Amino acid sequence: MTDYDYEMFTISVDDIWSDITITNTPTLNVWKLWPEAHLPKYGSEWAACFDLSASLRSGDEVKVYTKNNVKENRQIVDGCAYLASGERMLVPTGLVFDLREWESLRIHPRSGLSLKNGVVIANCEGVVDADYVQQTYVMLHNISTETFTIRDGDRIAQGEVVQVQQYEIVEAEMEPEEKTSRKGGFGSTGI
């Protein structure tokens, strides 16, 4: 039997990864409904989500729900749409996402838009199912006291493709038992 010097076989993980090029980047097919629509883009090399932009064409209309919950169509003028305080709007992206059956697109708010302008996503998070193959819209809500101008090409939300796992829903025969030392219901762990 031969004695081996194990030191000569030591390779650091950094050495291994520095020589490997990952080429299996998944693809996401996106259909532009008109040539001027803006494809999603990642804002940085390690961004978790890609930016979704408004695609506003002069003369088109957007659906708006006023502060008093009255539905109206509002014309886009000079590539801009105006969202008054308390209003909600379906902002077109001009894009159709071709998701695989095990994927969904989650639409998240942009933190800067929320903090600086008081413009958030009306439903907190949008979900686009794989079998939805129509234009994707972003539902914006102006919670500020000022009118907000949305311009063609403005980044209005973030998108993230996530894998879907459907569950078989089964009615339980017994109420679930306590699993930890937690006592109490909603809000019981503090504020």
C-alpha positions as CSV (number, residue, x, y, z in Angstrom):
1,M,0.0,0.0,0.0
2,T,1.3,3.4,-0.9
3,D,1.2,6.4,1.4
4,Y,-0.2,9.5,-0.3
5,D,0.6,13.1,0.5
6,Y,-2.9,14.5,0.6
7,E,-1.6,18.1,0.5
8,M,-0.7,17.7,-3.2
9,F,-4.4,17.0,-4.0
10,T,-5.8,20.0,-2.2
11,I,-7.6,22.5,-4.5
12,S,-9.5,25.5,-3.3
13,V,-13.1,26.0,-4.4
14,D,-12.1,29.4,-5.7
15,D,-9.5,27.8,-8.0
16,I,-12.2,25.5,-9.4
17,W,-14.8,28.2,-9.9
18,S,-12.4,30.6,-11.5
19,D,-11.9,28.2,-14.4
20,I,-15.5,27.3,-15.0
21,T,-17.8,29.3,-17.3
22,I,-21.4,28.7,-16.7
23,T,-23.2,28.5,-20.0
24,N,-26.6,27.1,-19.0
25,T,-28.3,30.5,-18.4
26,P,-32.0,29.9,-18.7
27,T,-33.9,31.9,-21.4
28,L,-37.2,33.8,-21.1
29,N,-39.0,34.4,-24.3
30,V,-40.7,37.8,-24.5
31,W,-42.9,39.0,-27.3
32,K,-43.0,42.7,-28.1
33,L,-46.5,43.8,-29.1
34,W,-45.0,46.8,-30.9
35,P,-41.4,47.6,-31.9
36,E,-41.0,50.4,-29.4
37,A,-41.9,48.3,-26.4
38,H,-39.1,48.0,-23.9
39,L,-37.6,44.6,-23.1
40,P,-36.9,43.9,-19.4
41,K,-33.3,44.5,-18.2
42,Y,-31.4,43.6,-15.1
43,G,-30.1,46.6,-13.3
44,S,-26.9,45.0,-12.1
45,E,-24.9,41.9,-12.5
46,W,-26.4,40.1,-9.5
47,A,-29.9,41.6,-9.6
48,A,-32.5,39.2,-8.4
49,C,-35.2,40.8,-10.6
50,F,-35.4,42.5,-13.9
51,D,-36.9,45.9,-14.4
52,L,-40.2,46.3,-16.2
53,S,-40.9,49.5,-18.1
54,A,-44.0,51.4,-19.1
55,S,-44.7,51.2,-22.9
56,L,-46.8,54.3,-23.5
57,R,-47.8,55.3,-27.1
58,S,-49.4,58.6,-27.7
59,G,-53.0,58.2,-28.6
60,D,-53.5,54.9,-26.8
61,E,-55.6,54.8,-23.7
62,V,-55.0,53.4,-20.2
63,K,-57.6,52.2,-17.7
64,V,-57.8,54.3,-14.5
65,Y,-59.8,53.9,-11.3
66,T,-60.3,57.3,-9.7
67,K,-60.0,58.2,-6.1
68,N,-63.8,57.6,-5.9
69,N,-63.4,54.2,-7.6
70,V,-64.9,55.4,-10.9
71,K,-63.5,53.5,-13.9
72,E,-62.4,55.7,-16.8
73,N,-60.2,55.5,-19.9
74,R,-57.4,58.1,-20.1
75,Q,-55.6,59.0,-23.2
76,I,-51.8,58.9,-23.3
77,V,-50.4,62.3,-24.4
78,D,-46.8,62.8,-25.6
79,G,-45.9,59.4,-24.3
80,C,-47.1,60.3,-20.8
81,A,-49.9,59.2,-18.5
82,Y,-50.9,61.0,-15.3
83,L,-51.8,59.3,-12.1
84,A,-53.5,61.6,-9.6
85,S,-53.4,61.1,-5.8
86,G,-55.5,58.0,-4.8
87,E,-55.8,56.7,-8.3
88,R,-55.0,53.2,-9.7
89,M,-53.9,52.6,-13.3
90,L,-53.2,49.6,-15.5
91,V,-49.9,50.5,-17.1
92,P,-49.1,48.6,-20.3
93,T,-45.7,47.0,-20.7
94,G,-46.2,46.1,-24.4
95,L,-44.9,42.6,-23.6
96,V,-46.2,39.1,-23.6
97,F,-44.2,36.6,-21.5
98,D,-43.9,33.0,-22.8
99,L,-43.6,31.2,-19.5
100,R,-43.1,27.4,-19.2
101,E,-45.9,25.4,-17.4
102,W,-43.8,25.2,-14.2
103,E,-43.0,28.9,-14.1
104,S,-44.9,32.1,-13.1
105,L,-43.8,35.8,-13.3
106,R,-44.0,37.7,-10.0
107,I,-44.3,41.5,-10.3
108,H,-42.8,43.4,-7.4
109,P,-42.8,47.1,-6.6
110,R,-39.6,49.2,-7.2
111,S,-38.4,50.4,-3.8
112,G,-37.2,53.8,-5.1
113,L,-40.6,54.5,-6.8
114,S,-42.4,53.6,-3.6
115,L,-40.2,55.6,-1.2
116,K,-39.5,58.7,-3.3
117,N,-42.9,59.1,-5.1
118,G,-45.5,57.1,-3.1
119,V,-46.3,55.0,-6.1
120,V,-46.8,51.3,-5.3
121,I,-48.3,48.2,-6.9
122,A,-52.0,48.2,-6.2
123,N,-52.2,44.5,-5.5
124,C,-48.8,44.4,-3.6
125,E,-47.5,41.7,-5.9
126,G,-48.7,40.8,-9.4
127,V,-48.7,37.1,-10.5
128,V,-48.6,36.2,-14.2
129,D,-49.5,32.5,-14.7
130,A,-47.9,30.4,-17.4
131,D,-51.1,30.1,-19.3
132,Y,-51.7,33.8,-19.5
133,V,-50.4,34.9,-23.0
134,Q,-51.8,38.4,-23.3
135,Q,-50.1,41.7,-22.6
136,T,-48.7,42.1,-19.1
137,Y,-49.8,45.2,-17.2
138,V,-48.6,46.7,-13.9
139,M,-51.3,48.0,-11.6
140,L,-49.9,51.2,-10.0
141,H,-51.5,53.0,-7.1
142,N,-50.6,56.6,-6.2
143,I,-50.7,56.8,-2.4
144,S,-49.0,60.2,-2.3
145,T,-50.8,63.6,-2.3
146,E,-49.2,64.6,-5.7
147,T,-50.0,63.7,-9.3
148,F,-47.4,61.4,-10.7
149,T,-46.3,61.4,-14.3
150,I,-45.5,58.1,-15.9
151,R,-43.4,58.4,-19.1
152,D,-42.7,55.9,-21.8
153,G,-39.7,53.8,-20.8
154,D,-40.0,54.6,-17.1
155,R,-39.1,51.6,-14.9
156,I,-42.3,50.9,-13.0
157,A,-41.8,47.5,-11.4
158,Q,-39.5,44.5,-11.1
159,G,-40.2,41.0,-12.5
160,E,-39.0,37.7,-11.2
161,V,-39.6,34.3,-12.8
162,V,-40.3,31.6,-10.1
163,Q,-40.9,27.9,-10.3
164,V,-44.4,26.8,-9.5
165,Q,-45.3,23.7,-7.4
166,Q,-48.9,22.9,-7.3
167,Y,-50.2,20.9,-4.3
168,E,-53.0,18.5,-4.0
169,I,-55.4,20.2,-1.6
170,V,-56.7,17.8,1.0
171,E,-59.1,18.6,3.8
172,A,-57.5,17.7,7.1
173,E,-59.4,15.4,9.5
174,M,-58.0,17.1,12.6
175,E,-57.1,20.6,13.6
176,P,-53.3,21.1,13.5
177,E,-51.4,20.8,16.8
178,E,-49.0,23.3,18.2
179,K,-45.5,22.7,16.6
180,T,-43.3,25.0,18.7
181,S,-43.5,26.9,22.0
182,R,-45.4,29.7,20.2
183,K,-48.7,30.6,22.0
184,G,-51.4,32.8,20.5
185,G,-52.6,33.7,17.1
186,F,-52.2,36.6,14.6
187,G,-49.6,39.1,15.8
188,S,-48.6,37.0,18.9
189,T,-44.9,37.2,18.2
190,G,-44.9,41.0,18.7
191,I,-44.9,44.1,16.6
